[in-house]
C-alpha cells in the first residue's frame, strides 16, 4: 500500500481504537470516514457502518432521509411521518486496499447497486436487505412528499496511483455502470467515482483542514461574475469578527489550520512590519488600520448569506494576511473595547476550483518578496509530503516545514526541522546524483533541479530518507565527531552513503523500487555509530579528488560528481 495512505490508515485505526478488527474491515471504515458527510458520521459508531460478513459488491451503504440515517423501514416511518417534504440520499462504498483498479469489480459494484435500487432480494445479507426495504418504503408510502428523486453517490476506493485511476478502460467501465443506474429513470443525481491514493489523501486533507464560521460582514461590495469564481466580495470587517475566522476552541486559541494554504507562517513579533502593525493597534491611530494595511484574503469552498449582514463560509483558508491575522490576535487584549470598532480590509473569494485558488494565492503574494521556490509550498505534493512527515511511520522524528516560519513559538526541536530548501538539497544530492547542484544557493538549485523534484508521481520515502541522512550527517559535524574540514563535501558524502548502502545506483523517484531502497537507507542510518562509515566515505571523496579534498569550486562541478561515482562503483 502507498506508504502515505498506510500511515493515515494506521493513525485512523489507533484513533478509532479498531486495532483488533480485520484489516479489510478497518479499511472500509477508513474509506467511509473520508467519504461520508460529517453529519452522517456523527450519528453512528464507526463499526455500525459495516455490512454483514460476506456481502458481495458493496462494503458500506447508507440511506440518508432528511439528514437522518435510516437503517430499516421503521426508521423511515419515524423520520417521514410528520415531515412535509422528504429528501433522500444514498451512499455506497466499495473499498479495496489494492494498488490497482479492477474494471471488472467496478462493473460488479455498479451492478449490485443497481439491483439494490431495483429492490431485488438480499435476504442472505440482512443489513443490506433491510436498507433495500427501507428505500422501497420511501417510494411506497411517501413518494408524493419527495422534494426530488433520490440522489445516489458511489465511491469505488483503492490505493492505486493516478495513472491506474485515469486509465481509459476504467473510465469506460465507470461510464457503463453509472449509465445503467441513471437509466433506471427514478433517480436524481447519480455519481460513480473511482478513488486512488491521491484522492484518499485529498479527502483526508479536506476532512482535517475544513472549517466553517459565521460572521458579520457589514460593509461589502460584490464583484462582477468571473470564470471559476462562485462569489467575490470586497469590504472591511471588525477585528472582533475577523477573530471568529482565526480562533478555535473554548479558550479561543489561534487556529493554525486556517493558514494551511498560506505561503508563509508568522514571522514573529520582532519582525519590523509586524512590530509596526502591533504599534499601530496599540496607538490612537488604530482607526487608520483599513488604509494602512492590505488586510486579509480568504478563499472559501462555500458561502451563504444570513439574516442581517451575516455570512457563513466553510472550507475556508486565509491565503494572504497571515502576519496581519497573528498581530491582531496577539493585540486583542490591548485593543479592549475597540476590538469592535477597528476594521480590517478583507477579500472573500468563494471557489471550489483549485487552480483558481492557487492563482489567487500567487497573485495576492506577488506584492511581497515571495520567491518562486516559496510558492512550491502551495503544491499538492508539498502538502502530501508535510503530512507524510507528520505520520513518521519510519520513526525518524523529523518535522517538515512547508511554510517558512510555521513553527514559530511551537515546541519543535529546531535541529529536526526540514525546510523546503533542506529537502531540495538532500534529495538532489542523494537520489538525483547531483551533489554539485545541492552545494549551490537555493535559488540556483531550484533553477537547476526544480523540474526533477517534487513531482506528483514521486514516492515520498526517498525524500524522508535523504533528509534523515542529512540530519545524521549534520549531527556528526555538530558534535565534532566528524571533522568540520569535510563539511564542504557533505552533499557528496550523502550521495556516497547511498552508493555504500545500496551497492550501486538508486531507482528513479517515481519507481516502487526506490521505496524499498529508501527503507534500507533509513535502517542503515539508525545504527548507533555512523562516524566510521562517514569517515570512510570522506576518504572516497578525497580519493576521487586525487588524494586531497577538492576545492569548493570543483565540488560544484558535475565532472567531479561523475569522477566520484566512478570511484564509488570501483570501491
WOHULIN-V712279 format. One record per residue. N is the residue number from 1. RES is the residue in three letters. SS is DSSP state (a for helix, b for strand, c for the rest). D_LAST is the distance of its C-alpha to the last C-alpha in whole Angstrom. Layout:
# WOHULIN-V712279
n=N res=RES ss=SS d_last=D_LAST
n=N res=RES ss=SS d_last=D_LAST
This chain:
# WOHULIN-V712279
n=1 res=UNK ss=c d_last=36
n=2 res=UNK ss=c d_last=35
n=3 res=UNK ss=a d_last=33
n=4 res=UNK ss=a d_last=36
n=5 res=UNK ss=a d_last=38
n=6 res=UNK ss=a d_last=37
n=7 res=UNK ss=a d_last=37
n=8 res=UNK ss=a d_last=41
n=9 res=UNK ss=a d_last=42
n=10 res=UNK ss=a d_last=41
n=11 res=UNK ss=a d_last=43
n=12 res=UNK ss=a d_last=46
n=13 res=UNK ss=a d_last=46
n=14 res=UNK ss=a d_last=46
n=15 res=UNK ss=a d_last=48
n=16 res=UNK ss=a d_last=51
n=17 res=UNK ss=c d_last=50
n=18 res=UNK ss=c d_last=50
n=19 res=UNK ss=c d_last=47
n=20 res=UNK ss=c d_last=49
n=21 res=UNK ss=c d_last=50
n=22 res=UNK ss=c d_last=48
n=23 res=UNK ss=a d_last=45
n=24 res=UNK ss=a d_last=47
n=25 res=UNK ss=a d_last=50
n=26 res=UNK ss=a d_last=48
n=27 res=UNK ss=a d_last=46
n=28 res=UNK ss=a d_last=50
n=29 res=UNK ss=a d_last=51
n=30 res=UNK ss=a d_last=48
n=31 res=UNK ss=a d_last=49
n=32 res=UNK ss=a d_last=53
n=33 res=UNK ss=a d_last=52
n=34 res=UNK ss=a d_last=50
n=35 res=UNK ss=a d_last=53
n=36 res=UNK ss=c d_last=56
n=37 res=UNK ss=c d_last=58
n=38 res=UNK ss=a d_last=58
n=39 res=UNK ss=a d_last=62
n=40 res=UNK ss=a d_last=62
n=41 res=UNK ss=a d_last=59
n=42 res=UNK ss=c d_last=61
n=43 res=UNK ss=c d_last=64
n=44 res=UNK ss=c d_last=62
n=45 res=UNK ss=c d_last=59
n=46 res=UNK ss=a d_last=56
n=47 res=UNK ss=a d_last=57
n=48 res=UNK ss=a d_last=60
n=49 res=UNK ss=a d_last=58
n=50 res=UNK ss=b d_last=57
n=51 res=UNK ss=c d_last=59
n=52 res=UNK ss=c d_last=60
n=53 res=UNK ss=c d_last=57
n=54 res=UNK ss=c d_last=57
n=55 res=UNK ss=c d_last=58
n=56 res=UNK ss=c d_last=57
n=57 res=UNK ss=c d_last=56
n=58 res=UNK ss=c d_last=56
n=59 res=UNK ss=c d_last=55
n=60 res=UNK ss=b d_last=56
n=61 res=UNK ss=b d_last=60
n=62 res=UNK ss=b d_last=62
n=63 res=UNK ss=b d_last=66
n=64 res=UNK ss=b d_last=67
n=65 res=UNK ss=b d_last=70
n=66 res=UNK ss=c d_last=71
n=67 res=UNK ss=c d_last=68
n=68 res=UNK ss=b d_last=69
n=69 res=UNK ss=b d_last=67
n=70 res=UNK ss=c d_last=69
n=71 res=UNK ss=c d_last=68
n=72 res=UNK ss=c d_last=71
n=73 res=UNK ss=a d_last=75
n=74 res=UNK ss=a d_last=76
n=75 res=UNK ss=a d_last=74
n=76 res=UNK ss=a d_last=75
n=77 res=UNK ss=a d_last=78
n=78 res=UNK ss=a d_last=78
n=79 res=UNK ss=a d_last=76
n=80 res=UNK ss=a d_last=78
n=81 res=UNK ss=c d_last=81
n=82 res=UNK ss=c d_last=82
n=83 res=UNK ss=c d_last=80
n=84 res=UNK ss=c d_last=82
n=85 res=UNK ss=c d_last=78
n=86 res=UNK ss=b d_last=76
n=87 res=UNK ss=c d_last=72
n=88 res=UNK ss=b d_last=70
n=89 res=UNK ss=b d_last=66
n=90 res=UNK ss=b d_last=64
n=91 res=UNK ss=b d_last=60
n=92 res=UNK ss=b d_last=58
n=93 res=UNK ss=b d_last=54
n=94 res=UNK ss=b d_last=52
n=95 res=UNK ss=b d_last=49
n=96 res=UNK ss=c d_last=46
n=97 res=UNK ss=c d_last=42
n=98 res=UNK ss=c d_last=41
n=99 res=UNK ss=c d_last=38
n=100 res=UNK ss=c d_last=40
n=101 res=UNK ss=c d_last=44
n=102 res=UNK ss=c d_last=46
n=103 res=UNK ss=a d_last=49
n=104 res=UNK ss=a d_last=51
n=105 res=UNK ss=a d_last=51
n=106 res=UNK ss=a d_last=52
n=107 res=UNK ss=a d_last=55
n=108 res=UNK ss=a d_last=56
n=109 res=UNK ss=a d_last=56
n=110 res=UNK ss=a d_last=58
n=111 res=UNK ss=a d_last=60
n=112 res=UNK ss=a d_last=61
n=113 res=UNK ss=a d_last=61
n=114 res=UNK ss=a d_last=64
n=115 res=UNK ss=a d_last=66
n=116 res=UNK ss=a d_last=66
n=117 res=UNK ss=a d_last=67
n=118 res=UNK ss=c d_last=70
n=119 res=UNK ss=c d_last=71
n=120 res=UNK ss=c d_last=70
n=121 res=UNK ss=c d_last=70
n=122 res=UNK ss=c d_last=67
n=123 res=UNK ss=c d_last=69
n=124 res=UNK ss=c d_last=66
n=125 res=UNK ss=c d_last=64
n=126 res=UNK ss=a d_last=67
n=127 res=UNK ss=a d_last=65
n=128 res=UNK ss=a d_last=64
n=129 res=UNK ss=a d_last=68
n=130 res=UNK ss=a d_last=69
n=131 res=UNK ss=a d_last=68
n=132 res=UNK ss=a d_last=69
n=133 res=UNK ss=a d_last=72
n=134 res=UNK ss=a d_last=72
n=135 res=UNK ss=a d_last=71
n=136 res=UNK ss=a d_last=74
n=137 res=UNK ss=a d_last=77
n=138 res=UNK ss=a d_last=76
n=139 res=UNK ss=a d_last=77
n=140 res=UNK ss=a d_last=80
n=141 res=UNK ss=a d_last=81
n=142 res=UNK ss=a d_last=80
n=143 res=UNK ss=a d_last=79
n=144 res=UNK ss=a d_last=82
n=145 res=UNK ss=a d_last=80
n=146 res=UNK ss=b d_last=77
n=147 res=UNK ss=c d_last=76
n=148 res=UNK ss=c d_last=74
n=149 res=UNK ss=c d_last=72
n=150 res=UNK ss=b d_last=69
n=151 res=UNK ss=b d_last=66
n=152 res=UNK ss=b d_last=63
n=153 res=UNK ss=b d_last=59
n=154 res=UNK ss=b d_last=57
n=155 res=UNK ss=b d_last=53
n=156 res=UNK ss=b d_last=50
n=157 res=UNK ss=b d_last=47
n=158 res=UNK ss=c d_last=44
n=159 res=UNK ss=c d_last=40
n=160 res=UNK ss=c d_last=39
n=161 res=UNK ss=c d_last=38
n=162 res=UNK ss=a d_last=40
n=163 res=UNK ss=a d_last=39
n=164 res=UNK ss=a d_last=41
n=165 res=UNK ss=a d_last=44
n=166 res=UNK ss=c d_last=45
n=167 res=UNK ss=c d_last=44
n=168 res=UNK ss=a d_last=48
n=169 res=UNK ss=a d_last=49
n=170 res=UNK ss=a d_last=48
n=171 res=UNK ss=a d_last=51
n=172 res=UNK ss=a d_last=53
n=173 res=UNK ss=a d_last=53
n=174 res=UNK ss=a d_last=54
n=175 res=UNK ss=a d_last=57
n=176 res=UNK ss=a d_last=58
n=177 res=UNK ss=a d_last=58
n=178 res=UNK ss=a d_last=60
n=179 res=UNK ss=a d_last=62
n=180 res=UNK ss=a d_last=64
n=181 res=UNK ss=a d_last=64
n=182 res=UNK ss=a d_last=65
n=183 res=UNK ss=c d_last=68
n=184 res=UNK ss=c d_last=70
n=185 res=UNK ss=c d_last=72
n=186 res=UNK ss=c d_last=72
n=187 res=UNK ss=b d_last=69
n=188 res=UNK ss=b d_last=68
n=189 res=UNK ss=b d_last=65
n=190 res=UNK ss=b d_last=62
n=191 res=UNK ss=b d_last=59
n=192 res=UNK ss=b d_last=56
n=193 res=UNK ss=b d_last=52
n=194 res=UNK ss=b d_last=49
n=195 res=UNK ss=b d_last=47
n=196 res=UNK ss=c d_last=43
n=197 res=UNK ss=a d_last=40
n=198 res=UNK ss=a d_last=41
n=199 res=UNK ss=a d_last=45
n=200 res=UNK ss=a d_last=44
n=201 res=UNK ss=a d_last=42
n=202 res=UNK ss=a d_last=45
n=203 res=UNK ss=a d_last=48
n=204 res=UNK ss=a d_last=46
n=205 res=UNK ss=a d_last=46
n=206 res=UNK ss=a d_last=50
n=207 res=UNK ss=a d_last=51
n=208 res=UNK ss=a d_last=49
n=209 res=UNK ss=a d_last=50
n=210 res=UNK ss=c d_last=53
n=211 res=UNK ss=c d_last=56
n=212 res=UNK ss=b d_last=60
n=213 res=UNK ss=b d_last=63
n=214 res=UNK ss=b d_last=66
n=215 res=UNK ss=b d_last=67
n=216 res=UNK ss=b d_last=70
n=217 res=UNK ss=c d_last=70
n=218 res=UNK ss=c d_last=73
n=219 res=UNK ss=b d_last=72
n=220 res=UNK ss=b d_last=71
n=221 res=UNK ss=b d_last=71
n=222 res=UNK ss=b d_last=69
n=223 res=UNK ss=c d_last=67
n=224 res=UNK ss=c d_last=68
n=225 res=UNK ss=c d_last=66
n=226 res=UNK ss=b d_last=63
n=227 res=UNK ss=c d_last=60
n=228 res=UNK ss=c d_last=58
n=229 res=UNK ss=b d_last=60
n=230 res=UNK ss=c d_last=62
n=231 res=UNK ss=b d_last=64
n=232 res=UNK ss=b d_last=63
n=233 res=UNK ss=b d_last=65
n=234 res=UNK ss=b d_last=66
n=235 res=UNK ss=b d_last=68
n=236 res=UNK ss=b d_last=68
n=237 res=UNK ss=b d_last=67
n=238 res=UNK ss=b d_last=68
n=239 res=UNK ss=a d_last=66
n=240 res=UNK ss=a d_last=67
n=241 res=UNK ss=a d_last=66
n=242 res=UNK ss=a d_last=63
n=243 res=UNK ss=a d_last=62
n=244 res=UNK ss=a d_last=63
n=245 res=UNK ss=a d_last=60
n=246 res=UNK ss=a d_last=57
n=247 res=UNK ss=b d_last=59
n=248 res=UNK ss=b d_last=58
n=249 res=UNK ss=c d_last=59
n=250 res=UNK ss=c d_last=62
n=251 res=UNK ss=c d_last=61
n=252 res=UNK ss=c d_last=61
n=253 res=UNK ss=b d_last=57
n=254 res=UNK ss=b d_last=55
n=255 res=UNK ss=c d_last=53
n=256 res=UNK ss=a d_last=50
n=257 res=UNK ss=a d_last=50
n=258 res=UNK ss=a d_last=52
n=259 res=UNK ss=a d_last=50
n=260 res=UNK ss=c d_last=47
n=261 res=UNK ss=c d_last=47
n=262 res=UNK ss=c d_last=47
n=263 res=UNK ss=c d_last=45
n=264 res=UNK ss=b d_last=45
n=265 res=UNK ss=c d_last=46
n=266 res=UNK ss=c d_last=48
n=267 res=UNK ss=c d_last=48
n=268 res=UNK ss=c d_last=50
n=269 res=UNK ss=c d_last=53
n=270 res=UNK ss=c d_last=52
n=271 res=UNK ss=c d_last=51
n=272 res=UNK ss=a d_last=54
n=273 res=UNK ss=a d_last=55
n=274 res=UNK ss=a d_last=55
n=275 res=UNK ss=a d_last=57
n=276 res=UNK ss=a d_last=59
n=277 res=UNK ss=a d_last=60
n=278 res=UNK ss=a d_last=61
n=279 res=UNK ss=a d_last=63
n=280 res=UNK ss=a d_last=65
n=281 res=UNK ss=a d_last=65
n=282 res=UNK ss=c d_last=67
n=283 res=UNK ss=c d_last=69
n=284 res=UNK ss=a d_last=72
n=285 res=UNK ss=a d_last=71
n=286 res=UNK ss=a d_last=69
n=287 res=UNK ss=a d_last=71
n=288 res=UNK ss=a d_last=70
n=289 res=UNK ss=a d_last=66
n=290 res=UNK ss=a d_last=67
n=291 res=UNK ss=a d_last=67
n=292 res=UNK ss=a d_last=64
n=293 res=UNK ss=c d_last=61
n=294 res=UNK ss=c d_last=60
n=295 res=UNK ss=c d_last=60
n=296 res=UNK ss=b d_last=58
n=297 res=UNK ss=b d_last=57
n=298 res=UNK ss=b d_last=57
n=299 res=UNK ss=b d_last=56
n=300 res=UNK ss=b d_last=57
n=301 res=UNK ss=c d_last=57
n=302 res=UNK ss=b d_last=61
n=303 res=UNK ss=b d_last=64
n=304 res=UNK ss=b d_last=68
n=305 res=UNK ss=b d_last=71
n=306 res=UNK ss=c d_last=73
n=307 res=UNK ss=c d_last=76
n=308 res=UNK ss=c d_last=77
n=309 res=UNK ss=c d_last=74
n=310 res=UNK ss=b d_last=71
n=311 res=UNK ss=b d_last=68
n=312 res=UNK ss=b d_last=66
n=313 res=UNK ss=b d_last=62
n=314 res=UNK ss=b d_last=59
n=315 res=UNK ss=c d_last=56
n=316 res=UNK ss=c d_last=56
n=317 res=UNK ss=b d_last=53
n=318 res=UNK ss=b d_last=54
n=319 res=UNK ss=b d_last=51
n=320 res=UNK ss=b d_last=53
n=321 res=UNK ss=c d_last=54
n=322 res=UNK ss=a d_last=52
n=323 res=UNK ss=a d_last=53
n=324 res=UNK ss=a d_last=57
n=325 res=UNK ss=a d_last=57
n=326 res=UNK ss=a d_last=55
n=327 res=UNK ss=a d_last=57
n=328 res=UNK ss=a d_last=60
n=329 res=UNK ss=a d_last=59
n=330 res=UNK ss=a d_last=59
n=331 res=UNK ss=c d_last=62
n=332 res=UNK ss=a d_last=64
n=333 res=UNK ss=a d_last=66
n=334 res=UNK ss=a d_last=67
n=335 res=UNK ss=a d_last=68
n=336 res=UNK ss=a d_last=71
n=337 res=UNK ss=a d_last=73
n=338 res=UNK ss=a d_last=72
n=339 res=UNK ss=a d_last=69
n=340 res=UNK ss=a d_last=72
n=341 res=UNK ss=c d_last=73
n=342 res=UNK ss=c d_last=70
n=343 res=UNK ss=b d_last=68
n=344 res=UNK ss=b d_last=65
n=345 res=UNK ss=b d_last=64
n=346 res=UNK ss=b d_last=62
n=347 res=UNK ss=b d_last=61
n=348 res=UNK ss=b d_last=61
n=349 res=UNK ss=b d_last=59
n=350 res=UNK ss=b d_last=60
n=351 res=UNK ss=c d_last=57
n=352 res=UNK ss=c d_last=55
n=353 res=UNK ss=c d_last=53
n=354 res=UNK ss=a d_last=50
n=355 res=UNK ss=a d_last=49
n=356 res=UNK ss=a d_last=53
n=357 res=UNK ss=a d_last=52
n=358 res=UNK ss=a d_last=48
n=359 res=UNK ss=a d_last=50
n=360 res=UNK ss=a d_last=53
n=361 res=UNK ss=a d_last=50
n=362 res=UNK ss=a d_last=48
n=363 res=UNK ss=a d_last=52
n=364 res=UNK ss=a d_last=53
n=365 res=UNK ss=a d_last=50
n=366 res=UNK ss=c d_last=50
n=367 res=UNK ss=c d_last=53
n=368 res=UNK ss=c d_last=50
n=369 res=UNK ss=c d_last=47
n=370 res=UNK ss=c d_last=45
n=371 res=UNK ss=c d_last=42
n=372 res=UNK ss=c d_last=40
n=373 res=UNK ss=c d_last=37
n=374 res=UNK ss=c d_last=40
n=375 res=UNK ss=a d_last=41
n=376 res=UNK ss=a d_last=38
n=377 res=UNK ss=a d_last=40
n=378 res=UNK ss=a d_last=42
n=379 res=UNK ss=c d_last=40
n=380 res=UNK ss=a d_last=40
n=381 res=UNK ss=a d_last=37
n=382 res=UNK ss=a d_last=37
n=383 res=UNK ss=a d_last=39
n=384 res=UNK ss=a d_last=37
n=385 res=UNK ss=a d_last=34
n=386 res=UNK ss=a d_last=37
n=387 res=UNK ss=a d_last=38
n=388 res=UNK ss=a d_last=35
n=389 res=UNK ss=a d_last=34
n=390 res=UNK ss=a d_last=37
n=391 res=UNK ss=a d_last=37
n=392 res=UNK ss=c d_last=34
n=393 res=UNK ss=c d_last=33
n=394 res=UNK ss=c d_last=30
n=395 res=UNK ss=c d_last=31
n=396 res=UNK ss=c d_last=29
n=397 res=UNK ss=c d_last=32
n=398 res=UNK ss=c d_last=32
n=399 res=UNK ss=b d_last=35
n=400 res=UNK ss=b d_last=35
n=401 res=UNK ss=b d_last=37
n=402 res=UNK ss=c d_last=38
n=403 res=UNK ss=c d_last=41
n=404 res=UNK ss=b d_last=41
n=405 res=UNK ss=c d_last=43
n=406 res=UNK ss=c d_last=43
n=407 res=UNK ss=c d_last=43
n=408 res=UNK ss=c d_last=45
n=409 res=UNK ss=c d_last=47
n=410 res=UNK ss=c d_last=45
n=411 res=UNK ss=c d_last=44
n=412 res=UNK ss=c d_last=40
n=413 res=UNK ss=c d_last=37
n=414 res=UNK ss=a d_last=36
n=415 res=UNK ss=a d_last=33
n=416 res=UNK ss=a d_last=32
n=417 res=UNK ss=b d_last=34
n=418 res=UNK ss=b d_last=32
n=419 res=UNK ss=b d_last=33
n=420 res=UNK ss=a d_last=33
n=421 res=UNK ss=a d_last=31
n=422 res=UNK ss=a d_last=29
n=423 res=UNK ss=a d_last=28
n=424 res=UNK ss=a d_last=28
n=425 res=UNK ss=a d_last=25
n=426 res=UNK ss=a d_last=23
n=427 res=UNK ss=a d_last=23
n=428 res=UNK ss=a d_last=23
n=429 res=UNK ss=a d_last=19
n=430 res=UNK ss=a d_last=18
n=431 res=UNK ss=a d_last=19
n=432 res=UNK ss=c d_last=20
n=433 res=UNK ss=c d_last=17
n=434 res=UNK ss=c d_last=20
n=435 res=UNK ss=a d_last=19
n=436 res=UNK ss=a d_last=21
n=437 res=UNK ss=a d_last=24
n=438 res=UNK ss=a d_last=24
n=439 res=UNK ss=c d_last=24
n=440 res=UNK ss=c d_last=28
n=441 res=UNK ss=c d_last=31
n=442 res=UNK ss=a d_last=32
n=443 res=UNK ss=a d_last=34
n=444 res=UNK ss=a d_last=32
n=445 res=UNK ss=a d_last=29
n=446 res=UNK ss=a d_last=32
n=447 res=UNK ss=a d_last=33
n=448 res=UNK ss=a d_last=29
n=449 res=UNK ss=a d_last=28
n=450 res=UNK ss=a d_last=32
n=451 res=UNK ss=a d_last=32
n=452 res=UNK ss=a d_last=28
n=453 res=UNK ss=c d_last=29
n=454 res=UNK ss=c d_last=32
n=455 res=UNK ss=c d_last=33
n=456 res=UNK ss=c d_last=35
n=457 res=UNK ss=c d_last=33
n=458 res=UNK ss=c d_last=30
n=459 res=UNK ss=c d_last=29
n=460 res=UNK ss=c d_last=30
n=461 res=UNK ss=a d_last=27
n=462 res=UNK ss=a d_last=24
n=463 res=UNK ss=a d_last=26
n=464 res=UNK ss=a d_last=27
n=465 res=UNK ss=a d_last=23
n=466 res=UNK ss=a d_last=22
n=467 res=UNK ss=a d_last=25
n=468 res=UNK ss=a d_last=24
n=469 res=UNK ss=a d_last=21
n=470 res=UNK ss=a d_last=23
n=471 res=UNK ss=a d_last=25
n=472 res=UNK ss=a d_last=23
n=473 res=UNK ss=a d_last=21
n=474 res=UNK ss=a d_last=25
n=475 res=UNK ss=a d_last=26
n=476 res=UNK ss=a d_last=23
n=477 res=UNK ss=a d_last=24
n=478 res=UNK ss=a d_last=28
n=479 res=UNK ss=a d_last=28
n=480 res=UNK ss=c d_last=27
n=481 res=UNK ss=c d_last=24
n=482 res=UNK ss=c d_last=22
n=483 res=UNK ss=c d_last=23
n=484 res=UNK ss=a d_last=24
n=485 res=UNK ss=a d_last=23
n=486 res=UNK ss=a d_last=20
n=487 res=UNK ss=a d_last=22
n=488 res=UNK ss=a d_last=22
n=489 res=UNK ss=a d_last=18
n=490 res=UNK ss=a d_last=19
n=491 res=UNK ss=a d_last=19
n=492 res=UNK ss=a d_last=15
n=493 res=UNK ss=a d_last=14
n=494 res=UNK ss=a d_last=16
n=495 res=UNK ss=a d_last=14
n=496 res=UNK ss=a d_last=11
n=497 res=UNK ss=a d_last=13
n=498 res=UNK ss=a d_last=13
n=499 res=UNK ss=a d_last=10
n=500 res=UNK ss=a d_last=9
n=501 res=UNK ss=a d_last=12
n=502 res=UNK ss=a d_last=13
n=503 res=UNK ss=c d_last=10
n=504 res=UNK ss=c d_last=11
n=505 res=UNK ss=c d_last=14
n=506 res=UNK ss=c d_last=17
n=507 res=UNK ss=c d_last=20
n=508 res=UNK ss=c d_last=23
n=509 res=UNK ss=c d_last=25
n=510 res=UNK ss=c d_last=28
n=511 res=UNK ss=c d_last=26
n=512 res=UNK ss=c d_last=27
n=513 res=UNK ss=a d_last=24
n=514 res=UNK ss=a d_last=23
n=515 res=UNK ss=a d_last=25
n=516 res=UNK ss=a d_last=23
n=517 res=UNK ss=a d_last=20
n=518 res=UNK ss=a d_last=21
n=519 res=UNK ss=a d_last=23
n=520 res=UNK ss=a d_last=20
n=521 res=UNK ss=a d_last=19
n=522 res=UNK ss=a d_last=22
n=523 res=UNK ss=a d_last=22
n=524 res=UNK ss=a d_last=19
n=525 res=UNK ss=a d_last=20
n=526 res=UNK ss=c d_last=23
n=527 res=UNK ss=c d_last=22
n=528 res=UNK ss=c d_last=24
n=529 res=UNK ss=c d_last=21
n=530 res=UNK ss=c d_last=19
n=531 res=UNK ss=a d_last=19
n=532 res=UNK ss=a d_last=16
n=533 res=UNK ss=a d_last=14
n=534 res=UNK ss=a d_last=15
n=535 res=UNK ss=a d_last=15
n=536 res=UNK ss=a d_last=11
n=537 res=UNK ss=a d_last=10
n=538 res=UNK ss=a d_last=13
n=539 res=UNK ss=a d_last=11
n=540 res=UNK ss=a d_last=8
n=541 res=UNK ss=a d_last=12
n=542 res=UNK ss=a d_last=13
n=543 res=UNK ss=a d_last=10
n=544 res=UNK ss=a d_last=11
n=545 res=UNK ss=c d_last=15
n=546 res=UNK ss=c d_last=15
n=547 res=UNK ss=c d_last=15
n=548 res=UNK ss=c d_last=17
n=549 res=UNK ss=c d_last=18
n=550 res=UNK ss=c d_last=19
n=551 res=UNK ss=c d_last=23
n=552 res=UNK ss=a d_last=24
n=553 res=UNK ss=a d_last=25
n=554 res=UNK ss=a d_last=22
n=555 res=UNK ss=a d_last=20
n=556 res=UNK ss=c d_last=23
n=557 res=UNK ss=c d_last=22
n=558 res=UNK ss=a d_last=20
n=559 res=UNK ss=a d_last=19
n=560 res=UNK ss=a d_last=16
n=561 res=UNK ss=a d_last=15
n=562 res=UNK ss=a d_last=14
n=563 res=UNK ss=a d_last=13
n=564 res=UNK ss=a d_last=11
n=565 res=UNK ss=a d_last=10
n=566 res=UNK ss=a d_last=9
n=567 res=UNK ss=a d_last=6
n=568 res=UNK ss=a d_last=5
n=569 res=UNK ss=a d_last=6
n=570 res=UNK ss=a d_last=4
n=571 res=UNK ss=c d_last=0
